[in-house]
Amino acid sequence: MLPNHHLSDDARADLALFTESLERFCDTEIEPHYRDWERAGQVPRSLFARMGAQGFLCADVPEAWGGPGAPVDFSFAVVEVLSRRGYGGFVGGLQVHNDIVPPYLLHYGTDAQRRHWLPRMARGDAIAAIGMTEPGAGSDLKALRTTARRDGDHYVINGSKIFISNGQNCDLLVLAAKTDPAAGAKGVSLFLVDTTAPGFSRGRNLEKIGQHAGDTSELFFNDLRVPADALLGGTEGQGFVQMMRELPRERLIIGVQAVHGARGALDATVRYVQERQAFGQAVAQFQNTRFTLAQAATDVAACEAFVRAGTEALRRGELSPEAASAIKLHASECMGRVADQCLQLFGGYGYMAEYPISRFWTDARVLRIYGGTSEVMKELVARGLLGR
Ligand SMILES: Cc1cc2nc3c(=O)[nH]c(=O)nc-3n(C[C@H](O)[C@H](O)[C@H](O)COP(=O)(O)OP(=O)(O)OC[C@H]3O[C@@H](n4cnc5c(N)ncnc54)[C@H](O)[C@@H]3O)c2cc1C
């Protein structure tokens, strides 16, 4: 972890204690169960409550709204530690709850909306998800077809979402829907959907090629009735702008997940190649192994500095969409490369599910897809360079 120069000595000491206690929590509350959760395709809801009790959820939500009120570094430290330990499947959903949904409430929510959801989220009593993607609208978010029609003091929502992290477990869904289907992006609004509302239903937990401990689902809305005050911020037509403003933090946190996942894969490989023997010597002695590890370590260190610069920019309120896209692009591609090179150094054992390197490799793949694909990230970076 790079030094956090902007933190006071006291805050840095607190962050070290926070990280140590999170490591202990992982040893006792996560590691012994993780394989079972991967087989189950999701973590138990109670894990969120146990993390909430320790202050590991929504760490930078202010105390006034029921959160721990720590600097953003604490929330990112949760993703760092869990990613390095190889819990990428859980991190996928956890970062939605901790880092992606709270800013929507903090930046655009009414006081009543914040008061209702944030304390419960920080305690882990309510699990949050975000629903943008639809079967016909992924990269092209403007094409979304879910509608929300005003009906007296309610909205009636119809449509569906796909690939929603925390889809099985969520109590709150931040849902993108069109309140004015004829108005394009200006007709999109966000709703804070209580998933117990009539008309909300969950599809099955989708089978994935990696990130097995995270639940990912289709969600259906059939005349889903939500009260009018579920409209985020109370004004229609703001949804697209709100999403565009919040996507930089979402992309940065995926960069954090990527670089610390890559670091975890590298650490596991450094240990393995020193133990494994071939041709009468440790695999670590082959020049190919040494060069591969040296290159990977150099890539990860450079990437870590890039991600850290993004965190600093976010803290100052200066993280641009182009910078966040470049970070996500670079870090997710770096993790994919490093995990693949590391797996190769395990030989056949790398292909076995019981070796954690295989999990780093399968978990890594989706980082180049979710939160915006690498191709879309390149488009955004190019738009910053070329003006369109
Ligand atoms: C495990 C997982 C979890 C997810 N969690 C969530 C979630 O919690 N909430 C949510 O809303 N969504 C979630 N997603 C959805 C994810 O964000 C989308 O899958 C992603 O944005 C890509 O959209 P798509 O799948 O429709 O692909 P498409 O948009 O159909 O893309 C197909 C291909 O076309 C390329 N492409 C598309 N547009 C362009 C372009 N302009 N230029 C060049 N190439 C282009 C893409 O890069 C890709 O290679 C999740 C996805 C996965 C797999």
PDBQT file of the ligand as one rigid body, heavy atoms in Angstrom, charges set to zero:
ROOT
HETATM    1  C1  LIG A 401     -20.626 -10.148 -13.407  1.00  0.00    +0.000 C 
HETATM    2  C2  LIG A 401     -21.267  -8.899 -13.901  1.00  0.00    +0.000 A 
HETATM    3  C3  LIG A 401     -21.780  -7.986 -12.985  1.00  0.00    +0.000 A 
HETATM    4  C4  LIG A 401     -22.423  -6.831 -13.423  1.00  0.00    +0.000 A 
HETATM    5  N1  LIG A 401     -23.010  -5.990 -12.502  1.00  0.00    +0.000 NA
HETATM    6  C5  LIG A 401     -23.810  -4.981 -12.942  1.00  0.00    +0.000 A 
HETATM    7  C6  LIG A 401     -24.585  -4.217 -12.021  1.00  0.00    +0.000 A 
HETATM    8  O1  LIG A 401     -24.514  -4.413 -10.796  1.00  0.00    +0.000 OA
HETATM    9  N2  LIG A 401     -25.403  -3.249 -12.499  1.00  0.00    +0.000 N 
HETATM   10  C7  LIG A 401     -25.509  -2.992 -13.849  1.00  0.00    +0.000 A 
HETATM   11  O2  LIG A 401     -26.269  -2.116 -14.214  1.00  0.00    +0.000 OA
HETATM   12  N3  LIG A 401     -24.785  -3.707 -14.752  1.00  0.00    +0.000 NA
HETATM   13  C8  LIG A 401     -23.949  -4.701 -14.331  1.00  0.00    +0.000 A 
HETATM   14  N4  LIG A 401     -23.233  -5.446 -15.240  1.00  0.00    +0.000 N 
HETATM   15  C9  LIG A 401     -23.365  -5.144 -16.654  1.00  0.00    +0.000 C 
HETATM   16  C10 LIG A 401     -22.118  -4.577 -17.320  1.00  0.00    +0.000 C 
HETATM   17  O3  LIG A 401     -21.874  -3.269 -16.877  1.00  0.00    +0.000 OA
HETATM   18  C11 LIG A 401     -22.320  -4.697 -18.836  1.00  0.00    +0.000 C 
HETATM   19  O4  LIG A 401     -22.263  -6.074 -19.147  1.00  0.00    +0.000 OA
HETATM   20  C12 LIG A 401     -21.295  -3.914 -19.634  1.00  0.00    +0.000 C 
HETATM   21  O5  LIG A 401     -21.492  -2.528 -19.474  1.00  0.00    +0.000 OA
HETATM   22  C13 LIG A 401     -21.343  -4.238 -21.145  1.00  0.00    +0.000 C 
HETATM   23  O6  LIG A 401     -22.649  -4.196 -21.657  1.00  0.00    +0.000 OA
HETATM   24  P1  LIG A 401     -23.214  -5.447 -22.506  1.00  0.00    +0.000 P 
HETATM   25  O7  LIG A 401     -22.994  -6.678 -21.712  1.00  0.00    +0.000 OA
HETATM   26  O8  LIG A 401     -24.590  -5.140 -22.938  1.00  0.00    +0.000 OA
HETATM   27  O9  LIG A 401     -22.263  -5.527 -23.766  1.00  0.00    +0.000 OA
HETATM   28  P2  LIG A 401     -22.482  -4.786 -25.190  1.00  0.00    +0.000 P 
HETATM   29  O10 LIG A 401     -22.750  -3.357 -24.951  1.00  0.00    +0.000 OA
HETATM   30  O11 LIG A 401     -23.475  -5.573 -25.958  1.00  0.00    +0.000 OA
HETATM   31  O12 LIG A 401     -21.040  -4.950 -25.851  1.00  0.00    +0.000 OA
HETATM   32  C14 LIG A 401     -20.677  -6.035 -26.728  1.00  0.00    +0.000 C 
HETATM   33  C15 LIG A 401     -19.310  -5.706 -27.328  1.00  0.00    +0.000 C 
HETATM   34  O13 LIG A 401     -19.419  -4.511 -28.123  1.00  0.00    +0.000 OA
HETATM   35  C16 LIG A 401     -18.432  -3.586 -27.732  1.00  0.00    +0.000 C 
HETATM   36  N5  LIG A 401     -18.930  -2.208 -27.873  1.00  0.00    +0.000 N 
HETATM   37  C17 LIG A 401     -20.114  -1.712 -27.452  1.00  0.00    +0.000 A 
HETATM   38  N6  LIG A 401     -20.181  -0.396 -27.731  1.00  0.00    +0.000 NA
HETATM   39  C18 LIG A 401     -19.015  -0.059 -28.338  1.00  0.00    +0.000 A 
HETATM   40  C19 LIG A 401     -18.464   1.133 -28.863  1.00  0.00    +0.000 A 
HETATM   41  N7  LIG A 401     -19.131   2.295 -28.805  1.00  0.00    +0.000 N 
HETATM   42  N8  LIG A 401     -17.230   1.098 -29.441  1.00  0.00    +0.000 NA
HETATM   43  C20 LIG A 401     -16.522  -0.058 -29.481  1.00  0.00    +0.000 A 
HETATM   44  N9  LIG A 401     -16.997  -1.245 -28.989  1.00  0.00    +0.000 NA
HETATM   45  C21 LIG A 401     -18.212  -1.231 -28.438  1.00  0.00    +0.000 A 
HETATM   46  C22 LIG A 401     -18.189  -3.900 -26.253  1.00  0.00    +0.000 C 
HETATM   47  O14 LIG A 401     -16.927  -3.390 -25.837  1.00  0.00    +0.000 OA
HETATM   48  C23 LIG A 401     -18.218  -5.411 -26.278  1.00  0.00    +0.000 C 
HETATM   49  O15 LIG A 401     -16.987  -5.922 -26.695  1.00  0.00    +0.000 OA
HETATM   50  C24 LIG A 401     -22.539  -6.567 -14.812  1.00  0.00    +0.000 A 
HETATM   51  C25 LIG A 401     -21.990  -7.477 -15.734  1.00  0.00    +0.000 A 
HETATM   52  C26 LIG A 401     -21.374  -8.633 -15.299  1.00  0.00    +0.000 A 
HETATM   53  C27 LIG A 401     -20.854  -9.608 -16.324  1.00  0.00    +0.000 C 
ENDROOT
TORSDOF 0
